[in-house]
Amino acid sequence: MSLWQEYRQPTTLSEAIEDLQNAPQPAVPIAGGTDLLLDIKQGRHKPVHTLIDVTGVIEMNVVEIRDDMLFIGAAVPVNHIINNPLVIEHAQALVDSSSLIAGPQVRNTATLGGNVAHALPAAEATIAMVALDAQAEIANAEGLRRSPLMNLFLGPGKSSIDKTCELIAGFYIPQNEPNQASAFKRIMRPQGVALPILNCAVWVERQKDKISDVRIAVGPGGPTPFRATEAETQLIGNILNDKTMVSAVESLLGQAKFRTSPLRATQKYRQHIVVNLFKETLDQAWKRANQ
């Protein structure tokens, strides 16, 4: 039995939105399909009549500086992100995280938009972009609008995007300035299982030995991608040393809502390993910011 009945390939955003609204329903967008097709086949997604392939949409395949920010189209394959000079310069955490997504074959087809649209609280690229303060560009029949990335997530697998009439067109990330940098690290189950136990991303701005600004993202630290704002408050304006690090870790542990997952790890184990994971990620971002 076919997983779908009709397949469309728009080349512009307006065509994609028109197809999404007017094609025989149910209609859903597809890019790499590395999550969607498995979900349909295994019954985790309702039946689909029309697949709308957005990989040919020109506006969604761009990586460029736009409005003084780094813009990455939602249909850009993950491997292109890893090797793009602009992403390497301005979004190191996204390069780090994208290089860890699945294996080479998946990275050749999987897209940044799909990683975010799947709305999982521990998705690698999503956690990196939370720390990078990314904004999503949403397309619908009325045009384009921007939304803070965190506003897209309602719960595990639940997005605020109206998939009957809206698409994620791309993402805006602030450019790196001098003394700013980011990093991403993860701890995962043995290779082949491909399930992260814990992901961490940090963006930092330093002024000599003082942290002038910082953003910390951890996943899963709750039902949606988690921003450790209380730990950030402990660090901002202070010299990075053992004392401030202890305070930041205590705040992170107090704010995060780790849970036990039978496929990944227990709550206590996550609370244990996040300490060194956070320290190592901050340390790498800190060193990069001084280069």
C-alpha positions in Angstrom: 0.0 0.0 0.0 1.4 3.4 -1.0 2.1 5.8 1.9 0.7 8.7 -0.2 -1.5 9.2 -3.3 -0.2 12.4 -4.8 3.3 14.1 -4.9 3.8 17.8 -5.7 7.1 19.7 -6.2 6.6 23.5 -6.0 9.5 25.8 -6.8 8.4 28.9 -4.9 7.1 29.6 -1.4 3.8 30.9 -2.8 3.3 27.7 -4.8 4.1 25.6 -1.8 1.6 27.4 0.4 -1.1 27.2 -2.4 -0.5 23.4 -2.6 -0.6 23.0 1.1 -4.0 24.7 1.3 -5.6 23.5 -2.0 -4.1 20.1 -2.8 -6.2 17.0 -2.0 -6.2 16.6 1.8 -4.6 15.6 4.0 -1.5 17.3 2.6 1.8 17.7 4.4 5.2 19.2 3.5 8.2 17.0 3.1 11.9 17.8 2.7 14.4 15.1 3.7 11.6 12.9 5.1 13.9 11.1 7.5 11.4 11.5 10.3 8.1 12.0 8.4 8.2 8.9 6.3 9.1 6.6 9.2 6.2 8.2 11.3 3.7 7.6 8.5 4.9 4.0 7.9 4.9 3.1 11.6 1.5 4.7 12.3 2.7 7.6 14.3 1.3 10.1 11.8 -2.2 10.2 10.4 -2.6 9.0 6.8 -1.5 11.4 4.0 -3.0 11.9 0.6 -0.6 14.6 -0.8 3.1 15.1 -0.1 4.4 18.5 -1.0 8.2 18.3 -1.6 9.7 21.7 -0.6 13.3 20.8 -1.5 13.0 22.6 -4.8 11.7 25.9 -3.3 14.4 28.4 -4.1 13.8 30.6 -1.1 14.2 27.7 1.3 17.6 26.7 0.0 19.6 29.8 0.7 22.5 30.4 3.2 23.4 34.1 3.2 23.8 37.3 5.3 20.4 39.0 5.2 19.3 42.0 7.3 22.7 41.8 9.1 21.9 38.3 10.3 22.8 34.8 9.1 19.8 33.3 7.2 19.6 29.6 6.6 16.8 28.2 4.5 14.7 25.5 6.1 15.3 23.1 3.2 19.1 23.3 3.3 20.5 19.8 3.9 22.3 19.3 7.2 25.6 18.4 5.4 25.5 21.7 3.6 25.2 23.5 6.9 28.2 21.7 8.3 30.5 22.8 5.4 29.2 26.3 4.8 31.8 29.1 5.6 29.1 31.5 6.9 27.7 29.0 9.3 31.2 28.0 10.5 31.9 31.7 11.1 28.7 32.7 12.9 27.1 29.6 14.3 29.7 27.1 15.5 27.3 25.4 17.8 25.0 24.6 14.8 28.0 23.1 13.0 28.9 21.0 16.0 25.4 19.7 16.5 24.6 19.1 12.8 27.7 17.0 12.4 26.4 14.6 15.1 22.9 14.1 13.5 22.6 10.4 12.6 25.0 9.2 9.9 26.4 10.7 6.6 23.5 9.3 4.4 20.8 10.9 6.7 22.7 14.2 6.9 22.8 14.4 3.1 19.0 14.5 3.0 17.8 15.7 6.5 17.1 19.4 6.8 17.3 22.0 9.5 13.6 22.8 9.0 12.6 19.2 9.6 14.7 19.0 12.7 12.8 21.9 14.2 9.4 21.1 12.8 9.5 17.7 14.5 9.4 19.6 17.8 11.4 17.2 19.9 12.9 18.7 23.1 16.3 17.1 22.5 16.8 17.6 18.7 20.5 18.5 18.2 20.2 21.4 15.8 17.2 22.8 17.7 19.1 22.9 21.0 22.0 24.7 19.2 19.7 27.3 17.7 18.1 28.0 21.0 21.5 28.9 22.4 22.2 31.0 19.3 19.0 33.0 19.8 17.5 32.0 16.4 14.3 33.3 15.0 12.1 31.2 12.6 10.7 32.8 9.5 7.1 31.5 8.9 5.4 31.6 5.6 1.6 31.6 5.0 -0.8 33.0 2.4 -0.5 36.5 4.0 3.3 36.6 3.7 6.3 36.1 6.0 6.6 36.7 9.8 9.4 36.0 12.3 9.0 34.2 15.5 11.5 33.5 18.4 12.4 29.9 18.0 11.2 29.0 21.5 7.7 30.1 20.6 7.3 27.2 18.1 7.3 24.4 20.7 4.2 23.4 22.7 5.3 20.0 23.9 7.0 16.8 22.7 6.2 16.5 19.0 3.8 19.5 19.2 4.4 22.7 17.3 2.6 26.0 17.1 3.0 26.0 13.3 -0.3 25.5 11.6 0.7 22.7 9.2 -2.4 23.1 7.2 -1.4 26.5 5.9 2.1 27.4 7.2 5.7 26.5 6.5 9.0 27.2 8.2 10.8 29.1 5.4 14.1 29.5 7.3 16.0 30.8 10.3 17.7 34.0 11.3 20.7 33.8 13.6 22.7 36.9 14.9 26.1 37.2 13.4 29.1 36.6 15.7 30.9 39.7 16.9 34.5 39.8 18.3 34.8 37.9 21.5 31.6 35.9 20.9 31.4 32.2 20.2 29.3 29.0 20.7 29.7 25.3 21.1 27.6 22.1 21.3 28.3 18.8 23.0 26.2 15.7 23.7 26.2 12.4 25.5 24.4 9.6 23.7 23.7 5.9 23.8 26.1 3.6 21.9 26.5 4.3 18.2 23.7 2.7 16.2 20.9 3.6 18.7 21.3 7.3 17.8 19.4 8.6 20.9 20.9 11.5 22.8 20.9 11.1 26.5 21.6 14.8 26.9 22.5 17.7 24.6 24.0 21.0 25.6 24.7 24.2 23.7 26.3 27.4 24.9 26.8 30.9 23.3 29.1 33.2 25.2 30.4 36.8 25.0 33.5 37.5 27.0 35.3 40.6 28.1 38.8 39.4 29.0 38.1 37.0 32.0 34.5 38.2 32.6 31.3 36.8 31.0 29.4 39.8 29.6 26.6 37.6 28.1 25.7 33.9 27.8 22.9 31.7 26.6 22.6 28.0 27.7 20.3 25.4 26.1 19.9 21.8 27.3 17.8 19.0 25.9 15.8 17.3 27.1 15.4 19.5 30.1 11.6 19.5 30.0 8.8 18.9 27.5 10.2 21.6 25.2 13.7 22.7 24.4 15.1 24.1 27.7 16.9 27.5 28.2 18.8 27.6 31.5 18.0 31.3 32.2 18.7 31.1 35.9 22.2 29.7 35.3 22.8 32.5 32.7 21.9 35.0 35.4 24.5 33.5 37.7 27.2 33.8 35.1 26.6 37.2 33.4 28.8 40.0 34.7 31.1 37.6 36.6 34.6 36.2 36.1 34.5 32.6 35.0 36.0 30.6 37.9 35.1 27.6 40.1 32.8 29.7 42.3 30.6 31.1 39.5 30.6 27.7 37.8 29.2 26.0 41.0 26.5 28.6 41.3 25.6 28.2 37.6 25.4 24.4 37.9 23.2 24.6 41.0 20.8 27.0 39.2 20.7 24.8 36.1 19.9 21.7 38.2 17.2 23.6 40.1 15.5 24.9 37.0 15.7 21.9 34.6 13.0 19.3 34.7 14.9 16.1 33.8 12.9 12.9 33.7 13.5 9.2 33.4 13.2 7.7 29.9 13.3 3.9 29.5 15.0 4.4 26.1 17.6 6.9 27.2 18.5 7.4 30.9 17.2 8.0 34.4 16.5 11.4 35.9 19.3 10.9 38.4 21.8 9.9 35.7 21.0 13.0 33.7 21.4 15.2 36.7 24.8 13.6 37.2 26.2 13.9 33.7 24.8 17.4 32.9 27.4 18.9 35.3 30.5 18.0 33.3 28.7 18.2 29.9 27.7 21.9 30.7 31.2 22.7 32.0 32.9 21.2 28.9 30.5 23.0 26.5 31.0 26.4 28.2 34.7 25.9 28.3 34.9 25.2 24.5 32.7 28.2 23.7 34.8 30.3 26.1 38.1 29.3 24.4 36.6 29.9 20.9 35.5 33.4 22.0 39.2 34.3 22.7 40.5 33.2 19.3 
